[in-house]
Structures are given as C-alpha cells and as structure tokens.
Amino acid sequence: MDINADHLSLTKADRFGNPIDFWTISCCTYGKSSDQSRAIVSEAMKSLLAIASARRKPIVIEKLDFRKKKAALERQDRRYARMLSSFAYRLIHMVIAARAFDAGIELLQETPSYTSVIGREKFAGRYGISGHHAAALVIGRRGNGFSERLPSQLQVTFPLPVRNRGKHACVEQVGDCLL
C-alpha cells in the first residue's frame, strides 16, 4: 500500500512479485475537521481490510516520519505546507494497526526510500500502471523479501528541484570565481 495525501494505492502481487490487481481508495482529509478526518480514514481502512481479508493477504505499508518536515513548515510553500499539515499519516497508521490486529491480518512496515522512483522506472511502464500503484508494488515486493533498488542506469545524481537550484552544495563562490 502506498499512502498519499488524498488516496491510498493498493497493489496485489503474486508470490513472484508480479502485480495482479490494483485498487485506489479515496482518503482525502484536506479541509476536514478532526472528527471528519477520523471518519474518512475509518471508512478507507474498512475498505482496505475487506480487500486484504477477502484475498488472505498481509498488508505492507511504508514507514514514514513527518516530524522534521512538519517542524520546518514555516520555510515551505503555502500549498505544500497546507497539504502536509492536513496529511493524516499518523491517524492512518494508528487505525490500520488497530484494525489489522483485530482482524488478524499481518501488518508489515517497510522503508519508503525511493519507492516512487523505483516503481515509476521499473514497473509503471512495463505493466501500464500509475506511479502510485507502482510504488505500492515496490513496497509490497520489499515486504515479500525481494530486493528493490534503483536500476543501475539511474544511479546518478538527479537534477535539483527548482526550489533548490540556487543552493547547490557543489558550487561555492570565492571572491569573483565559482569553484
């Protein structure tokens, strides 16, 4: 499962790690009160657990930590800060852990490092799926013990995002010269 700001992307994989089926569950908590957010997340988790229990599959989620990002919200773009502050990851994680335990469904947590990039580059084009479903596939494959790394042709330095282009660490100005 790939957790996004407005939806959950689910991908079912076979024992070889190949995708079989895909689901998208809406889970948009932007602009909602805390009670409304709880209700939306609760309904999304009911749908998720129904899918997992009907197929007798464990749920593999990404282990995210937004504490540092939320602490630095003052320096961010308004739209990004608003999206991040309304993102109910902690609530989603708490509800899914409790409901999965009650239903007897195994819940695994995997590191989210480069799941979107790996999914987009390795699986989205090959299987004709969205980047979010491809990221969910990478997370699920990691949960099943498959090694997921960046393809060797992508193990280069990616270009900096536009918001960071003036802050490159390799460029240092000394007097009138750039080093």
N, C-alpha and C positions, 0 to 999 in steps of 0.2 A: 504494500500500500504506500502510495506517495501522497503526503499531506500537503495541500496547497491552501492559499488564503481563502479561496471560495469553493473548493470542492476536494473530494478525495478520489484519487485514481487507483483503481484496483486492477490487478492482472493475475489471472490464474495460470500457473505454469505446470507442465508435466514433470515427471521425475528426472528428465534430461535437461530441464531448464528452458524448454521451448514454450512460448506463450500459446495458451489455448483459448482463453476468453478474457473479455475486458468489460469493466463497469466504471461509471462515473457517478458519484453520489454528491449531490449539492450540499454544501455545508458553509454557506456564506453568513458570517456573523457581523459583517461590516454595518455599522449604524444601528445595531440592536442593543437592547438593554441586557444586563447580565442574565436575567430570567429568560428572555427570549433566546439568547445565545445558548443557554443550557438546554432549552427545549429543542433547538435546531440540531445541536450536537447529539443529543439523546436519540432523536429520530434517525440521524445519519448512522449512529452506532447500531441501532436496531437493524437497519438495512444491511450493514456490514456483517453483523453476526449471523443474520439469516443466510447470507450468501456463504459465509465460511462454514456454518454448521451443516447446511444442505450438501456441501461438497466435501465435508470432513477434512478440511484443510486448516493448518495453523495460519495465524496472521503474523506477517513480518512487517514491522514498522521501522521508520528511521528515528534515530535518537538525536533530537535537535535540542539546542540550547540557545535561547534568545536573550539571555540576561545581559550580555555585553552589548548586543545591538540595541536593546531597549534602553540601556543606560546612556547611549550616545545618540538618542533621538533628536536632541536639540540641534545637532550639526547636519541633520539629514534634510532631504527634500520633503516638503509638506505632505505630498501624496504618499511617498514611501513611508514616512513616519506614521501617517494615519492608518495605512494598510497594516503595518507591523504591529501597531498598538491594538488593533482590533482583531488580530490573528489569535485565535483561541487554541493554540497548540497545547498548552498545559491542561486546559479543560478537556480537549480531545483525548489526550494521553491518559488522564485520570479516569475518564468514563470508559474508554476502551479496555483499560487494565481491569477495572472492576467488573465490567460486563463479561469480558472473556473469562475471567476467573470463575464467575457464577455459572457460565455456560459450559465450563470445562474445555475451553478452546485454548490451545497453546499460543502464547504471545511472545514473539521473539523481537529483539531490538538490534538493529544493525547501524553501523556508521553511515552517515549520509554523504560522505566525501565523494564528490564528482559523479554522483548517480545521474544527474540530469545530462551531463556532458557524455558520459559513457553510454547512457541509454539512447540519446539522440544520435550519436555517431555509429554505434554498433547495431542497434535494434530497430530504431524508428523507420529508417528507410527500407531495411530488409523485410520487415513484417507489415509495413504500411500503417503504423500506429502513431499516435501522438507522442510528443516528448514526455508528457506526464505519465502515460501508460508505460512507455519505455523505461522511465526512471523507476516506476513501480516494479517492473520486471527485473531490473538490476538489483533492487533491494531484496526481492524475493529470491533471486539466484544466490545472493550473498547469504541469505538465511538458510538456504539448502546446501551450503558449503562450497559453492562454485567460486572460483577466484575471478573477481571482476576488477580489471584495471583499464586505464586508458590505453587505447591502441597505440602501438609504437610510433606510428606516423603523427600522432597527436601529442607526443611527449616533447613539446616545445613550449616556449613562452607564449601565452595568449596575448593578444593586444590588450592594452589597458582600457577599461571602460572610459567613456568620455568624461565622466565626473572626476576621474583621477589622472587625466593626461598631463596636467601641469605639475604633478607630484612624483614623477618617476624617480625611483631610488638610484638609478644608474647615472643620472645626469646631475652633475654638480657644477655650480658656477663658481669660478675663482677669478676675481677681477673681471676682465673683459672676455675671458675664454670659457668655453664649456668643456668639461672633462668627461 
